[in-house]
Amino acid sequence: MSNIKKLTLNDLIKDKERIQPKENVTKELLVERLGATVTIRRAERSLVLDTIDLANDDNFKGNSDEFFVYNIVTEPNLKDTELQKVYGCVEPTDIVHKIFEVGEITSIAQEGMKLAGYNDKVTPVDDLKN
């Protein structure tokens, strides 16, 4: 327990630049099956909340990961209309399933959530004592 530091106001003031979430954060992910990387961007809070709402919507039929991946992948540009036309997409988000396998979509979405800070670890101090 003695190694755990309590966060103070002075720490928050002194380390403001390090603590505040950064804008335009991106991450490259290797899609092994394709033998290439894609770039994702950190999602804004509103996109994450929309994705969570879609995941809980019975009418959306579980395509929240597809929606999220469509909106966070920046390279290649999945929103490119020529790309969507070549792949015969009816809806813009169809491109996600045309390019990625279901497991890849889930993995990309999970990495996107991590990048947005939704899987950051917070541990109760009592758990650290045990």
Phi, psi and omega per residue, in radians:
M1 nan -0.526 -3.063
S2 -1.167 -0.320 -3.139
N3 -1.457 -0.140 -3.104
I4 -1.557 2.204 -3.109
K5 -1.671 2.421 3.051
K6 -1.496 2.291 3.123
L7 -1.263 2.280 -3.093
T8 -2.047 2.911 3.053
L9 -1.049 -0.712 3.118
N10 -1.053 -0.708 3.090
D11 -1.070 -0.790 -3.121
L12 -1.100 -0.676 3.137
I13 -1.272 -0.840 -3.087
K14 -1.127 -0.663 -3.038
D15 -1.830 0.436 -3.076
K16 -0.888 -0.831 -3.087
E17 -1.089 -0.649 -3.128
R18 -1.340 -0.613 -3.025
I19 -1.374 -0.723 -3.072
Q20 -1.104 2.406 3.073
P21 -1.040 2.426 -3.113
K22 -1.513 2.635 3.065
E23 -1.508 2.744 3.032
N24 0.951 0.725 3.090
V25 -1.436 2.286 3.112
T26 -2.224 2.871 3.136
K27 -2.595 2.415 3.073
E28 -1.659 2.380 3.127
L29 -2.151 2.324 3.077
L30 -1.470 2.170 3.010
V31 -1.753 1.724 -2.984
E32 -0.979 -0.755 -3.113
R33 -1.026 -0.624 -3.140
L34 -1.508 -0.257 -3.117
G35 1.133 0.549 -3.088
A36 -2.673 2.916 3.133
T37 -1.806 2.747 2.952
V38 -2.148 2.720 3.108
T39 -1.928 2.292 3.046
I40 -2.002 2.728 3.079
R41 -1.986 2.724 3.078
R42 -1.195 2.251 -3.122
A43 -1.354 2.496 3.028
E44 -1.300 2.788 -3.068
R45 -0.957 -0.719 -3.099
S46 -1.095 -0.655 3.104
L47 -1.165 -0.738 3.112
V48 -1.090 -0.765 3.135
L49 -1.144 -0.687 3.059
D50 -1.076 -0.718 3.130
T51 -1.113 -0.746 3.107
I52 -1.115 -0.727 3.091
D53 -1.052 -0.754 3.127
L54 -1.132 -0.631 3.122
A55 -1.114 -0.497 -3.131
N56 -1.657 0.029 -3.112
D57 -1.657 1.972 -3.124
D58 -1.066 -0.474 -3.125
N59 -1.323 -0.302 -3.107
F60 -1.520 -0.163 3.027
K61 0.979 0.702 2.990
G62 1.271 0.392 -3.129
N63 -1.715 0.449 -3.126
S64 -1.167 -0.626 3.100
D65 -1.102 -0.714 3.108
E66 -1.023 -0.838 3.117
F67 -1.040 -0.782 -3.102
F68 -1.142 -0.826 -3.131
V69 -1.082 -0.750 3.108
Y70 -0.963 -0.635 -3.062
N71 -1.580 -0.277 -3.128
I72 -1.846 -0.349 3.114
V73 -1.330 2.126 -3.129
T74 -1.813 -0.498 3.091
E75 -2.378 2.041 0.018
P76 -1.263 2.806 -3.125
N77 -1.354 1.720 -3.108
L78 -1.209 -0.251 -3.134
K79 -1.522 0.005 -3.136
D80 -1.170 2.124 -3.065
T81 -1.159 -0.562 3.099
E82 -1.150 -0.744 3.091
L83 -1.045 -0.803 -3.130
Q84 -1.117 -0.644 3.119
K85 -1.158 -0.795 3.141
V86 -1.034 -0.649 -3.121
Y87 -1.536 0.024 3.080
G88 1.187 0.682 -3.122
C89 -1.342 2.337 3.039
V90 -1.501 -0.849 3.058
E91 -1.840 2.563 -3.136
P92 -0.948 -0.682 -3.103
T93 -1.258 -0.184 3.102
D94 -1.016 -0.479 -3.094
I95 -1.020 -0.531 -3.103
V96 -1.071 -0.828 3.136
H97 -1.320 -0.352 3.103
K98 -1.290 -0.472 -3.082
I99 -1.802 -0.734 -3.015
F100 -1.895 2.568 2.997
E101 -1.281 2.793 -3.101
V102 -0.974 -0.791 3.133
G103 -1.128 -0.598 3.102
E104 -1.177 -0.693 3.120
I105 -1.072 -0.807 3.124
T106 -1.069 -0.765 -3.134
S107 -1.131 -0.739 3.118
I108 -1.109 -0.756 3.123
A109 -1.084 -0.731 3.118
Q110 -1.103 -0.737 3.105
E111 -1.134 -0.620 3.087
G112 -1.131 -0.702 3.091
M113 -1.137 -0.714 3.098
K114 -1.076 -0.770 -3.128
L115 -1.094 -0.545 3.121
A116 -1.442 -0.025 3.083
G117 1.535 0.185 -3.083
Y118 -1.502 -0.065 3.064
N119 -2.159 0.304 3.091
D120 -1.126 2.565 -3.057
K121 -1.518 2.254 3.004
V122 -2.261 2.148 -3.054
T123 -2.066 2.239 3.032
P124 -1.038 2.401 -3.103
V125 -1.052 -0.605 3.113
D126 -1.042 -0.588 3.124
D127 -1.198 -0.522 -3.140
L128 -1.267 -0.450 -3.129
K129 -1.245 -0.504 -3.067
N130 -1.446 nan nan
